[in-house]
Amino acid sequence: MLDCFRAKRSLPQHRLPSLFPARCVRRLRRVGQSLSGISIRRWKAPNEVKSAADQDVASIQRDLSGTLATLMDQADAAPGSVPAAFAVYRNVDALYDTLLRVVLTANLAAPDKRGEYSAGGSEQSGERARDAGRFEF
């Protein structure tokens, strides 16, 4: 039986496709581009709120270009590794929570301008909050 196990292990390994589809990578890139285009300083909110949103945006951008990119590379290098894939999952989950906080704050504070969120009527604001909950990478 041990010889059978060795034979199976010696079979040539085929390169598995990336764990992360190209559309996922494109969407993450688009999130970073969208965040670099918002101007939080013009939001109609207290300075503490704008400062917190600014810190969240900076954190998301650092994560997208650094931590998450590294974790995705590590998971791609070890396609059978559950811990590597789970590390990406945990990071994306935290990234989503932070992004949702920025989006919901923008719904309330951003000026009504194309490319930025704004607080319209309560019905419009509620639709945006529901849409933010369905944000998909």
C-alpha distance (Angstrom), angle and dihedral (degrees) to the residues before:
residue distance angle dihedral
M1 . . .
L2 3.77 . .
D3 3.82 89.7 .
C4 3.81 89.3 54.3
F5 3.83 89.9 52.2
R6 3.81 91.3 50.8
A7 3.78 91.0 49.7
K8 3.78 91.2 53.4
R9 3.78 92.1 49.0
S10 3.78 92.3 50.7
L11 3.79 94.0 57.4
P12 3.77 112.4 115.1
Q13 3.78 113.1 -91.7
H14 3.78 116.1 -126.4
R15 3.76 117.2 -143.3
L16 3.77 106.6 -106.3
P17 3.78 118.9 -141.1
S18 3.78 118.5 -102.7
L19 3.78 114.7 -76.6
F20 3.79 88.4 -132.4
P21 3.79 118.5 63.7
A22 3.78 118.2 -133.5
R23 3.80 90.8 -112.3
C24 3.80 89.9 59.1
V25 3.80 91.1 53.0
R26 3.82 90.9 46.1
R27 3.78 91.6 51.5
L28 3.77 92.5 49.4
R29 3.80 89.0 50.2
R30 3.81 89.7 49.7
V31 3.81 90.6 52.3
G32 3.80 89.6 55.9
Q33 3.80 92.0 47.9
S34 3.80 92.2 48.2
L35 3.77 92.5 50.1
S36 3.79 92.2 50.8
G37 3.82 88.8 56.4
I38 3.79 98.9 57.3
S39 3.80 122.1 93.9
I40 3.75 108.0 -148.8
R41 3.79 93.3 177.6
R42 3.84 88.9 72.2
W43 3.79 94.5 53.8
K44 3.78 117.2 116.3
A45 3.78 97.4 -122.3
P46 3.81 139.1 104.0
N47 3.79 115.7 -78.3
E48 3.82 91.1 -110.0
V49 3.81 90.7 58.1
K50 3.81 92.7 47.0
S51 3.80 90.9 46.9
A52 3.81 92.0 50.8
A53 3.82 91.3 48.3
D54 3.81 90.2 47.8
Q55 3.81 90.3 52.0
D56 3.81 90.9 47.7
V57 3.82 91.9 51.1
A58 3.82 91.4 48.2
S59 3.81 89.7 48.9
I60 3.82 92.1 50.4
Q61 3.79 92.2 49.1
R62 3.81 91.9 48.5
D63 3.78 89.9 48.6
L64 3.81 93.9 48.7
S65 3.79 94.0 49.8
G66 3.78 98.6 36.1
T67 3.77 125.0 15.1
L68 3.81 100.1 28.3
A69 3.80 93.7 43.1
T70 3.81 90.1 52.3
L71 3.80 93.0 46.7
M72 3.80 91.6 49.6
D73 3.80 91.0 50.5
Q74 3.81 90.5 49.9
A75 3.80 91.8 48.9
D76 3.81 91.2 48.5
A77 3.80 90.0 49.9
A78 3.82 90.1 53.8
P79 3.82 104.7 35.0
G80 3.79 94.2 171.8
S81 3.79 94.9 50.4
V82 3.78 112.8 109.2
P83 3.83 93.6 -171.2
A84 3.82 90.9 54.8
A85 3.81 92.7 49.0
F86 3.80 91.5 43.9
A87 3.81 90.7 52.6
V88 3.82 88.1 57.6
Y89 3.80 90.4 47.5
R90 3.82 92.6 51.4
N91 3.79 91.2 47.4
V92 3.81 93.8 49.2
D93 3.80 89.9 47.2
A94 3.82 91.3 53.9
L95 3.80 90.2 43.4
Y96 3.80 89.8 53.0
D97 3.81 92.2 50.7
T98 3.79 91.1 51.9
L99 3.81 92.7 45.1
L100 3.79 91.0 49.4
R101 3.81 89.7 52.7
V102 3.82 90.2 53.2
V103 3.82 92.7 46.8
L104 3.79 93.8 48.9
T105 3.81 91.3 47.4
A106 3.80 89.5 49.0
N107 3.81 90.0 51.6
L108 3.78 88.2 60.7
A109 3.79 102.9 35.0
A110 3.80 113.3 24.6
P111 3.80 120.0 101.2
D112 3.79 117.1 -108.9
K113 3.78 99.7 -97.4
R114 3.79 132.8 131.5
G115 3.79 110.7 -89.5
E116 3.80 94.7 24.2
Y117 3.76 131.4 80.3
S118 3.75 121.2 -114.2
A119 3.74 139.3 -176.2
G120 3.76 104.9 -105.5
G121 3.75 122.3 166.0
S122 3.76 116.2 -31.6
E123 3.82 89.9 -102.3
Q124 3.81 91.9 53.1
S125 3.80 91.5 44.9
G126 3.81 90.5 50.5
E127 3.81 90.9 51.7
R128 3.78 90.4 52.1
A129 3.78 92.2 49.2
R130 3.82 89.7 51.9
D131 3.81 90.0 47.6
A132 3.80 90.1 50.4
G133 3.80 87.9 55.6
R134 3.80 89.3 56.6
F135 3.81 95.5 49.6
E136 3.76 106.7 141.2
F137 3.79 128.6 -161.4
